[in-house]
Every structure is written in C-alpha cells, then in structure tokens.
Amino acid sequence: MIRIVLADDQALLRSTFRMLIDSGDDMTVVAEAANGEEAVALAQLHRPDLVLMDIRMPVLDGLAATRRIVGSGVATRVLVLTTFDLDEYVFEALRAGASGFLLKDAPAEELAAAIRVVAAGDSLLAPGVTRRVIDAFVRRAEPSTRPVDGRLAQLTPRELEVLGLLARGLSNLDIGGRLFVSEGTTKTHVSNVLTKLGLRDRVQAVIFAYENGVVVPGDPEP
C-alpha cells in the first residue's frame, strides 16, 4: 500500500485528491497538511512513501517544504502539484529534490499513475510538458557563470548522449529506440550516468544537464 500525505492549502482540493486516491486499492492518504510546515512535520511523523505537494501555501511554501523533507534524509519522495503557467517555482522545486510534478487538472488515472511511478522510485518526466516547463524556467534564470562540472568528463560519449536524451524527457524505451539498443542496455547506461555524476534520480540528471550546457533550452530534437 502506497502511503501518502496531501499538502494543499485548499480543503476542497485535498478532499478531491483524497477521494481519488482512496478509491484505489493500492494507495491511501495517511494525513493532510494545509501548509508546508505541516507537511514537513507530517512527513517526519508518518514517514509516508510520498507527499503530494502544492507549491503555493502559507507559512511555508512547497519549495521550502520539499527542500526540508528531502534534506531530512527520510525516504519520502515528493510529487509537486502545479498549475504550470502560474507557478514560477517548478524548476526550483525539482532542483530542491522533488521527484516530478503533476498538473492540478490532470485526470484521475494520470494522478494515480504518477503516484505509482514516483512511489516506486522513478521520476515523473513526461515528454513535452517536462520540456516546456524546464525550458521556460531555465530561460528566466540568469546565465550560469560557474565552470562546467568536472564530473561530466567521467562520462563516455554514449553516456553523454544518454544524459542529453534524459534531459529532453525521453523514457528508457524511447532512448533505446533512438540509440538502437535494448531497454536493458539503456537502463545500464542511465544507472552509470547517475552513479558517475552522484545524482539521485532522473530529475536531478535533467537539472544537471541543463545547468551544465549538455542541453540548451530551445535546442531542436536530435
């Protein structure tokens, strides 16, 4: 059973999400938080598999709450809720350690699928939406003046290629098809990339790739 903490300052939305989640037979809501401070406390208390985290909340916003939860060392993963056009902190939330994001108006089956993906230890990086979000927020950011991370030099040319495709939101299956290798081989490449770069998951790999110029926002598909 996937154990979930809901964090949203709107009681109606929490009730809606609870109803959708509890209707499934493999997930349940163990607690609700009306602000980020409560979300952090409940994550420490219940040690849930996942926190469904709104960004805009009083007392402590979802960005700061995500950073605290991830930094606390608990195994809880964070799935950020966003309205996309209105939330300017999605990229920062991913950088803070969130394992992905979900649009608030996503259909019920997409919500359930996203929860299962993130709770299983994967990252929610849907092609298309992910690219638009990350491109938008990277464009708004100040150009980086720091040198390229030296860990990039540890990657083989094929691993560097895999990192670039990861940053564009491609799944293992899609990457394998693009590179004409099996999905198993792709998983090995992805694992090697994460290990060599010291990254936790695919989301961090995306952030790393954009911050170090492996992919430039607006680049055409390879």
GUTOR-168278 format. One line per field, with one value per atom (N, C-alpha, C): atom name; x, y, z. Coordinates in steps of 0.001 Angstrom, whole numbers. Each point is the difference from the previous one (the first is absolute). Layout:
BEGIN
atom = CA:...
c1 = X:...
c2 = Y:...
c3 = Z:...
END
This chain:
BEGIN
atom = N:CA:C:N:CA:C:N:CA:C:N:CA:C:N:CA:C:N:CA:C:N:CA:C:N:CA:C:N:CA:C:N:CA:C:N:CA:C:N:CA:C:N:CA:C:N:CA:C:N:CA:C:N:CA:C:N:CA:C:N:CA:C:N:CA:C:N:CA:C:N:CA:C:N:CA:C:N:CA:C:N:CA:C:N:CA:C:N:CA:C:N:CA:C:N:CA:C:N:CA:C:N:CA:C:N:CA:C:N:CA:C:N:CA:C:N:CA:C:N:CA:C:N:CA:C:N:CA:C:N:CA:C:N:CA:C:N:CA:C:N:CA:C:N:CA:C:N:CA:C:N:CA:C:N:CA:C:N:CA:C:N:CA:C:N:CA:C:N:CA:C:N:CA:C:N:CA:C:N:CA:C:N:CA:C:N:CA:C:N:CA:C:N:CA:C:N:CA:C:N:CA:C:N:CA:C:N:CA:C:N:CA:C:N:CA:C:N:CA:C:N:CA:C:N:CA:C:N:CA:C:N:CA:C:N:CA:C:N:CA:C:N:CA:C:N:CA:C:N:CA:C:N:CA:C:N:CA:C:N:CA:C:N:CA:C:N:CA:C:N:CA:C:N:CA:C:N:CA:C:N:CA:C:N:CA:C:N:CA:C:N:CA:C:N:CA:C:N:CA:C:N:CA:C:N:CA:C:N:CA:C:N:CA:C:N:CA:C:N:CA:C:N:CA:C:N:CA:C:N:CA:C:N:CA:C:N:CA:C:N:CA:C:N:CA:C:N:CA:C:N:CA:C:N:CA:C:N:CA:C:N:CA:C:N:CA:C:N:CA:C:N:CA:C:N:CA:C:N:CA:C:N:CA:C:N:CA:C:N:CA:C:N:CA:C:N:CA:C:N:CA:C:N:CA:C:N:CA:C:N:CA:C:N:CA:C:N:CA:C:N:CA:C:N:CA:C:N:CA:C:N:CA:C:N:CA:C:N:CA:C:N:CA:C:N:CA:C:N:CA:C:N:CA:C:N:CA:C:N:CA:C:N:CA:C:N:CA:C:N:CA:C:N:CA:C:N:CA:C:N:CA:C:N:CA:C:N:CA:C:N:CA:C:N:CA:C:N:CA:C:N:CA:C:N:CA:C:N:CA:C:N:CA:C:N:CA:C:N:CA:C:N:CA:C:N:CA:C:N:CA:C:N:CA:C:N:CA:C:N:CA:C:N:CA:C:N:CA:C:N:CA:C:N:CA:C:N:CA:C:N:CA:C:N:CA:C:N:CA:C:N:CA:C:N:CA:C:N:CA:C:N:CA:C:N:CA:C:N:CA:C:N:CA:C:N:CA:C:N:CA:C:N:CA:C:N:CA:C:N:CA:C:N:CA:C:N:CA:C:N:CA:C:N:CA:C:N:CA:C:N:CA:C:N:CA:C:N:CA:C:N:CA:C:N:CA:C:N:CA:C:N:CA:C:N:CA:C:N:CA:C:N:CA:C:N:CA:C:N:CA:C:N:CA:C:N:CA:C:N:CA:C:N:CA:C:N:CA:C:N:CA:C:N:CA:C:N:CA:C:N:CA:C:N:CA:C:N:CA:C:N:CA:C:N:CA:C:N:CA:C:N:CA:C:N:CA:C:N:CA:C:N:CA:C:N:CA:C:N:CA:C:N:CA:C:N:CA:C:N:CA:C:N:CA:C:N:CA:C:N:CA:C:N:CA:C:N:CA:C:N:CA:C:N:CA:C
c1 = 844:-844:881:-238:742:-621:797:-484:343:-1013:131:-422:760:-410:-394:-1183:-465:348:609:339:-544:-1073:-628:-813:56:-706:-1499:-450:-1415:-658:-885:-636:-788:-633:-790:874:1166:917:527:304:468:-1062:-1250:-1092:-139:164:-106:1115:1230:1133:-121:-467:-159:-998:-1108:-1030:561:776:573:1033:833:1062:-570:-917:-549:-904:-390:-832:821:1314:864:252:456:222:1454:878:1426:589:-852:506:-1005:514:-871:599:-853:441:99:1177:195:-127:114:-108:-138:-518:-152:675:638:662:-564:-222:-530:1092:1242:1121:1287:1083:1257:584:-202:518:-646:-1317:-707:464:259:447:1323:921:1297:-189:-827:-228:-667:-974:-713:886:895:937:931:407:867:-766:-1270:-795:-409:-504:-575:969:1083:940:-738:-834:-770:913:-543:754:106:-1012:-63:-774:446:-771:-452:-1308:-560:-32:916:330:-412:-884:-314:1174:181:1101:-396:-1146:-395:-841:644:-677:492:-819:419:985:562:942:1330:-48:1203:-446:604:-450:523:-537:350:1449:617:1417:862:-209:780:-323:-1264:-398:664:48:653:1467:652:1427:227:-874:155:-221:-1037:-310:1126:444:1078:1286:261:1226:11:-1175:-82:474:127:495:-1067:-1280:-1056:-143:-539:-140:-1186:-779:-1185:365:-755:201:-1084:288:-921:-443:-1320:-601:-681:493:-465:-1239:-972:-1192:195:-329:206:-1121:-200:-924:766:1289:916:206:-1010:188:155:-561:-4:1147:472:1028:1392:740:1328:1102:-383:999:135:-602:62:1441:771:1393:772:-249:688:-438:-1258:-481:704:184:721:1447:596:1377:88:-1068:-4:-129:-352:-55:-1320:-984:-1260:255:-790:194:-860:-666:-804:-1115:-851:-1112:-1211:-1159:-1263:-880:-664:-929:-1233:-500:-1128:-1269:-107:-1210:178:1025:226:-1160:-381:-1078:391:-1008:217:986:-118:896:1445:199:1364:572:-843:429:453:-824:328:1290:137:1207:1240:-124:1134:433:-960:313:739:-467:641:1424:206:1331:984:-393:903:208:-1063:125:887:48:826:1473:317:1395:416:-940:300:-279:262:-269:-1044:-870:-1062:518:405:538:-724:-1202:-774:546:251:465:-994:463:-888:-213:-808:-280:1275:793:1256:915:116:882:-477:-1301:-519:257:-239:198:1459:885:1416:555:-352:455:-432:-1269:-529:775:284:652:1494:618:1412:187:-898:107:-107:-812:-182:1196:750:1118:1170:816:1205:991:703:985:1031:339:956:1407:710:1376:1010:-500:910:527:1165:572:-823:143:-686:471:-933:319:981:1077:1050:-440:-1112:-482:-435:-301:-395:1093:1246:1130:48:-711:-3:-904:-895:-958:609:-351:396:-845:394:-826:-1432:-191:-1349:-787:658:-684:-372:842:-314:-1221:-76:-1148:-1277:122:-1144:-458:944:-336:-773:426:-707:-1416:-211:-1342:-866:619:-709:-524:847:-348:-1154:-239:-1125:-1269:69:-1185:-310:950:-261:42:-862:-4:1132:257:1024:-320:-1280:-418:271:-318:225:1488:792:1449:582:-436:475:-321:-1221:-385:812:312:783:1439:537:1401:160:-1127:14:649:-354:468:-1218:165:-1116:-329:-1205:-390:902:425:900:1334:533:1257:-167:-1155:-274:-21:-648:-54:1404:879:1380:702:-200:602:-509:-1313:-595:564:96:548:1443:781:1397:108:-878:-11:-279:-1042:-365:1112:609:1067:1221:445:1199:-193:-1233:-260:-441:-197:-415:-1393:-911:-1357:-982:-1092:-961:-936:-459:-987:18:-953:-48:-273:-780:-276:1286:813:1272:889:-93:785:-436:-1294:-513:531:-105:480:1491:765:1442:307:-721:254:-250:-1076:-303:978:369:889:1429:351:1366:85:-1066:46:-43:-325:-134:-1165:-1057:-1150:-270:-227:-307:-1470:-726:-1423:-282:-991:-347:718:968:705:-1012:181:-876:284:-967:195:1149:838:1104:-520
c2 = -1195:1195:1248:909:1254:991:480:912:1431:886:1345:1063:1097:1217:1033:579:1062:1349:880:1337:1042:665:1045:877:1314:900:83:-613:21:-1316:99:-1193:-770:702:-662:-861:537:-780:-1211:173:-1144:-1090:403:-976:-729:742:-607:-1000:406:-897:-1225:206:-1128:-1010:504:-883:-822:674:-695:-1038:373:-896:-1192:271:-1079:-939:408:-877:-1136:147:-1050:-1055:-1179:-1068:-164:902:-130:1278:964:1253:569:762:589:1293:925:1264:-207:244:-197:1306:1153:1284:1121:1142:1181:1197:837:1207:1209:1083:1217:1013:-320:881:-828:623:-725:-438:799:-353:-1290:-97:-1215:-1188:245:-1079:-591:861:-465:-819:514:-694:-1362:-40:-1251:-1007:490:-895:-651:771:-541:-984:311:-825:-1330:78:-1189:-740:668:-595:-612:795:-539:-313:-733:-269:1251:867:1149:1146:1222:1202:632:190:715:1465:800:1316:1144:864:1238:956:912:947:1224:571:1248:-278:106:-222:1009:294:948:-631:828:-377:-451:-1048:-499:-530:523:-439:-1397:-562:-1363:-169:1054:-60:-215:833:-121:-1309:-399:-1252:-1195:31:-1079:-92:1153:15:-585:322:-509:-1513:-467:-1431:-810:423:-718:77:1165:179:-717:-418:-653:-1437:-547:-1369:-1072:377:-1016:-509:-1195:-615:554:862:577:764:-232:716:1057:1039:1125:126:56:243:1357:956:1381:214:715:393:1403:203:1314:344:1299:477:409:-284:226:1470:670:1384:951:-361:924:-238:-1210:-317:198:944:312:-760:-914:-670:-1480:-449:-1423:-459:744:-373:-38:988:31:-1166:-406:-1135:-1279:-155:-1167:33:1180:140:-291:339:-231:-1466:-835:-1428:-672:745:-632:-1031:-1049:-1074:168:1125:262:971:231:908:-479:476:-398:1236:151:1110:-237:1060:-143:-477:279:-411:-1336:-760:-1305:-934:-856:-965:-989:-646:-897:-1115:-578:-1113:461:1258:540:255:475:203:-1321:-1038:-1302:-555:137:-502:745:1323:805:-400:-219:-408:-1330:-943:-1322:100:813:156:562:1081:666:-849:-617:-829:-1208:-470:-1156:356:1295:416:613:112:630:1493:694:1430:255:945:317:1042:-455:889:-264:489:-211:867:-579:809:1118:1061:1088:988:-365:911:289:-1039:193:955:-207:874:1448:218:1369:666:-736:571:346:-962:235:1076:-36:1045:1378:101:1292:551:-837:485:178:-796:218:1311:307:1265:1202:-113:1122:175:-1072:48:792:537:691:-1007:365:-935:-400:-1273:-492:475:496:458:-982:-1070:-961:-948:-573:-922:-1274:-694:-1266:-1007:-748:-980:-1035:-222:-908:-1446:-348:-1381:-400:986:-316:-762:280:-639:-1501:-473:-1428:-792:690:-688:-372:-1180:-393:781:47:690:-533:-1320:-557:433:36:434:1471:801:1418:153:-847:8:-395:-1004:-434:1119:697:1123:1069:305:990:-410:-1283:-490:-41:-333:70:1409:973:1403:466:-698:343:-754:-752:-659:-1342:-614:-1282:-1139:-986:-1191:-927:-1012:-983:-677:-301:-647:901:1291:952:195:74:165:-1212:-1199:-1209:-19:437:50:1005:1141:1043:-463:-784:-428:-1411:-640:-1361:-1003:118:-961:-477:-1075:-548:903:-200:772:-342:-1271:-396:714:111:726:1468:554:1398:198:-913:100:-18:-822:-54:1331:583:1313:1062:11:998:-174:-1246:-275:468:-237:444:1518:686:1463:530:-537:472:-271:-1175:-362:893:189:804:1462:497:1408:195:-1111:111:564:-391:534:-1048:465:-907:-628:796:-523:788:-314:588:1504:434:1436:768:-484:674:-26:-1080:-77:1065:244:1046:1367:299:1279:158:-1044:23:271:-670:147:1428:603:1378:990:-219:949:-67:-1108:-156:13:458:228:-1234:-1173:-1206:165:656:370:1473:706:1430:184:768:208:463:-612:359:-796:-829:-859:-887:-227:-934:-1419:-876:-1405:-578:-857:-602:-991
c3 = 0:0:0:-947:-80:978:941:1038:-393:43:-571:1000:36:703:-1052:151:-896:600:-790:478:-966:401:-818:935:-204:905:-294:-1096:-341:430:986:557:-1054:-929:-1030:-902:-371:-825:746:1279:783:48:180:45:-1321:-1098:-1330:-232:340:-177:907:1227:927:-561:-531:-549:-1162:-877:-1146:431:956:457:749:917:826:-784:-1212:-827:-608:0:-512:1068:-409:967:387:-497:315:570:387:572:982:972:1008:530:408:601:1511:561:1437:777:-685:694:-1023:463:-851:661:-831:487:-735:739:-599:-326:373:-331:4:-453:-118:1327:1034:1327:484:-188:385:-841:-1272:-884:476:404:501:1274:917:1271:-227:-902:-259:-728:-843:-678:1021:1000:1049:884:261:899:-632:-1230:-639:-922:-411:-952:-1199:-685:-1122:-1184:-955:-1223:-853:103:-905:628:-277:331:-1309:-124:-1145:399:-559:535:-921:520:-712:167:-949:103:818:-299:645:1236:1156:1275:1023:1004:1043:973:869:1056:-597:-813:-675:-1355:-1076:-1322:-335:-1088:-372:-373:-523:-360:1242:1004:1233:718:-26:646:-685:-1322:-742:381:57:337:1393:939:1366:61:-694:33:-625:-1173:-684:808:580:771:1333:466:1310:-37:-1198:-127:15:142:-37:-1435:-132:-1323:-777:624:-636:-1265:-1063:-1254:-149:-782:-150:-1449:-187:-1302:73:-771:82:-865:551:-745:-545:-1258:-612:-966:-187:-1029:-1251:-35:-1119:-320:-548:-434:1176:1153:1134:979:96:990:-587:553:-518:736:853:825:-310:-1099:-317:-175:-765:-239:1308:870:1286:882:-111:775:-438:-1305:-506:478:-42:474:1498:726:1447:349:-977:271:-290:-546:-371:-1103:5:-968:-1250:-110:-1183:318:-976:213:-776:446:-608:-110:-1133:-151:861:625:915:-697:-1293:-707:-716:380:-620:317:-938:261:1082:576:1140:-318:-1197:-332:-123:-423:-103:1386:920:1387:609:-160:571:-601:-1318:-669:484:154:451:1403:878:1369:4:-803:-47:-528:-1037:-589:1019:665:943:1254:497:1202:-249:-1240:-340:-105:128:-47:-1312:-934:-1274:87:-1090:-64:-1071:270:-951:-981:-1164:-1020:-1310:-92:-1211:-1119:-1173:-1134:-303:-593:-402:1117:991:1114:762:270:715:-747:-1301:-788:63:-123:6:1339:1075:1335:228:-231:268:-919:-1287:-917:489:446:442:1179:976:1205:-173:-860:-278:-753:-905:-755:918:1048:919:930:202:939:-586:885:-430:-579:-1050:-566:1051:22:988:-345:1017:-215:576:610:597:-1074:243:-997:-102:-1125:-204:1039:557:1040:-547:738:-438:-109:655:-57:-1413:-826:-1377:-735:341:-688:262:1032:302:-943:-689:-853:-1344:-480:-1347:-1004:-1270:-1007:-36:142:-7:1231:1165:1219:-75:-624:-185:-907:-1006:-903:750:859:803:930:617:883:-759:-1226:-798:-316:-266:-298:1260:1132:1279:246:-288:250:-871:-1087:-868:384:1104:522:-614:-708:-637:1031:-191:848:-421:829:-362:-1329:-197:-1240:-1196:155:-1098:-269:1073:-165:-714:410:-647:-1480:-342:-1400:-784:644:-664:-250:953:-83:-567:-319:-556:958:1289:999:790:759:770:1190:547:1177:1177:96:1069:-82:-1225:-198:357:-361:338:1507:719:1462:597:-580:474:-225:-1188:-300:975:241:898:1401:457:1331:97:-1042:-4:51:-746:-11:1400:639:1335:1009:-95:937:-177:-1249:-257:377:-174:311:1448:729:1394:158:-898:-2:493:623:602:-1020:-968:-936:-1305:-870:-1332:48:973:112:235:929:255:-1238:-778:-1236:-992:-80:-887:418:1293:514:-297:288:-231:-1468:-903:-1432:-472:480:-411:610:1249:672:-539:-626:-501:-1521:-653:-1431:-860:586:-811:-958:494:-824:222:-1071:74:-267:853:-232:-1428:-609:-1368:-1058:417:-957:-732:-1287:-706:456:-228:331:-826:610:-753:-1027
END
